[in-house]
Amino acid sequence: MTLSIWRYAHLALAIISSLFLLILSVTGVILAIGAVGEKTQGYKVPDFDKINLAQSIPALCEVYSEITELTVDHNQFTTIEAFDGEGNAMKGYVDPRTGALLGEIKPQSDFIQWNIALHRSLFLKEPGRIIVGVVSFLLLLITISGIVLIAKRQQGLRNFFAKINKDFFSQYFHVVSGRVFLIPVLMLALTGTHLFMVRVGLAGGENRTIDHLSTEDVEQKALVDFPVFQQTLLADVEKIEFPFMPDDPDEFYVLKLKDRELYVHQITGEIVEETRYPYSLLLEKLSFDLHTGRTNAIWAVILGFASLNILFFIYTGFAITFRRKGTKVKNKFHASTAEYVILVGTENGSTLFFANKIHQQLLAQGHKSFLTEMSRFTHFPSATHVLVFSSTYGLGTAPANAINFDKLLTKFPQNQTVQYSVIGFGSKSYPDFCAYARQVDDLFARQSWATPLLNLHTVNDRSVEEFVEWVKAWNRKMSCELSVTPAQYTTKITGLKKFHVLERTEVTEDNSTFKIVLQPQGRQHFRSGDLLAIYPTDDGRERLYSIGKKDGNIQLMVKLYPSGLGSEFLYHLNKGEYISGRVVINKGFHFPRKASGIAMIANGTGIAPFLGMIEENNKKIPIRLYAGFRYNNVLSKQYRQFGEEAMRSGKLTDFHMAFSREESRQYVMDLIRDEARFFSDLLENKGVIMICGSLAMQKDVEKILCEICPTKDLANYNGQILTDCY
């Protein structure tokens, strides 16, 4: 059975059942919260599991003149129906050891009862129960098909929990949460299906009755001496019916236990009759307990999260589907007349996006281009060029629409010489980076009719810049001119927020750096060290700036470059204006609050996030700041003033500055070399070094650190050297 069949089955089942699953999931979350709430009422007595009937029943009989019924519910709360010494009817929760009344029995709220009815039957009574049962079975099939898809993606169950390639949020969340909540979701589906089968009579069994021989001895025994009472724990009881007439040998104690029902002679204490429940009934009770979580608060919480996760399954599943279908492919020419054949192997649609951009440009230039999936490879009698755009699925195998491509390539040899080019898409964070694209390139190399136009080109993490490099190489080989503007291959920007300009300083002859302060509009979470992405033009080009957080606002230090896209845009903003952008969370460069000590190293505008981090150093962790600038100008004097104030407040331990264009020329690397012993001790004592600024400065700093710590490679200080350089 192919991957496509499993995927379409998974999708079809989800579409059919999605509305009902939505209702069942929402009500399931509410009922799980209700089950946990029941547990908090506190009517369960200590050591309940150790109390037997020989301890409990005599104690209750001393307090109440007549007892009709005793019940132990799924929460192990004991309830009693009885009359006290004055003949007053009593009904409530009791302490089974003393008979003390603990509280009144309160019915479930109308809201919970409403949700139970909706969850069980959709308010449609028996037809509704059948619908819910069928949906539970469909959820079981969806879960099984999901397991198969993950197993195929991960190349077997052995790699089921291996790392997942994060293509985009919906895909990543769908797979990861599917693994995390596999057991509870599977349990919900399985138990729901079983309860439905019991309801319609597809599962069940008959009770088995055993008659016990009575002895001739009719000597009355005390309740505490009844063997069956001594051997039966209250935790195993569901209900006890008491004799209506005391001392009447024809009246019995009826003990309804979890697995059987006993009739006990009220005078001798002998078991008169025993009815054993079938295993099917015990399985039904177990299914009900597992499905509702009513017997265990922790399991109820897990089921609640699993039900909530089903809602996210529905959302992310459809998001994945819409993304795959999002790129519309239009072929103006038939496969038999196409000169350029573009083959696409993609898992989630992102590779198709790039291929379609090339396809549209070729069509616009008057070329006969045809775009299709790799799994539809056939004879292309007019083809002169074949372009293959392929991602890699799982751990190095073909994506969904490239299954059996190797067989098709052999089955349909072309009758003319065709030039080919393979472009692979993947992520270098995985060992099988573009592995399938490499296989495809090798397959073409073995075909006698195929000659390479370009060597295999790989693109990491859908990098537009890396893809443009392939476009440039293609243009050098071909007469057609494809666009090399990165924005041409950039997807639509989403998630933009508004920012209000509060302040913007001016540049001077000896200072090309300016400060701009932005106030986020609406609720936005960010920290010093995160990045602000702005889009100065409408072509999608992005510029990133390191954030320093001050008084809840974003403070950027920007160097003004002549004709600089981002810096020119920011510099020409005036106080009171608004811009659009988005915060990019940069977790790898947040303030290390648990570090024993911190050294912050910056040059130029790289000081911006450190200013915010020092402000938030309320625990007064020892921090030394090393900053390099060109000139000792007004701006550097402001930094000096900030540092002195921070040292007085205890948020900064020491502040060193170097100036590369002043008379006593000095670089930030010289500051580090002068404090070699400090940096060596800092790393040995689990301290943290943070570097922000230019890549050239980062390389120089790392070179000096290698000299300072010759016995250890810098890689050994994992998590102790944090960088954000550009």
Secondary structure, 3 states (H helix, E strand, C coil): CCHHHHHHHHHHHHHHHHHHHHHHHHHHHHHHHHHHHHHCCCCCCCCHHHCEHHHHHHHHHHHCCEEEEEEECCCCCEEEEEECCCCCEEEEEECCCCCCEEECCCCCCHHHHHHHHHHHHCCCHHHHHHHHHHHHHHHHHHHHHHHHHHHHHCCCHHHCCCCCCCCCHHHHHHHHHHHHCHHHHHHHHHHHHHHHHHHCCCCCCCCEEEECCCCCCCCCCCHHHCHHHHHCEHHHEEEEECCCCCCCCCCEEEEEECCEEEEEECCCCCEEEEEECCHHHHHHHHHHHHHHCCCCHHHHHHHHHHHHHHHHHHHHHHHHHHHHHHCCCCCCCCCCCCCEEEEEECCCCHHHHHHHHHHHHHHHCCCCEEEEEHHHCCCCCCCCEEEEEEECECCCECCHHHCCHHHHHHHCCCCCCEEEEEEEEECCCCCCCCHHHHHHHHHHHCCCCEEECCCCEEEECCCHHHHHHHHHHHHHHCCCCCCCCHHHHCCCCCCCEEEEEEEECCCECCECEEEEEEEECCCCCCCCCCEEEECCCCCCCCEEEECEEECCEEEEEEECCCCCHHHHHHHCCCCCCEEEEEEECCHHHCCCCCCCCEEEEEEHHHHHHHHHHHHCCCCCCCEEEEEEECCCCHHHHHHHHHHHHHHHHCCCCEEEEEECCCCCCCCHHHHHHHCHHHHHHHHHCCCEEEEEECHHHHHHHHHHHHHHCCCCCHHHCCCCEEEEEC
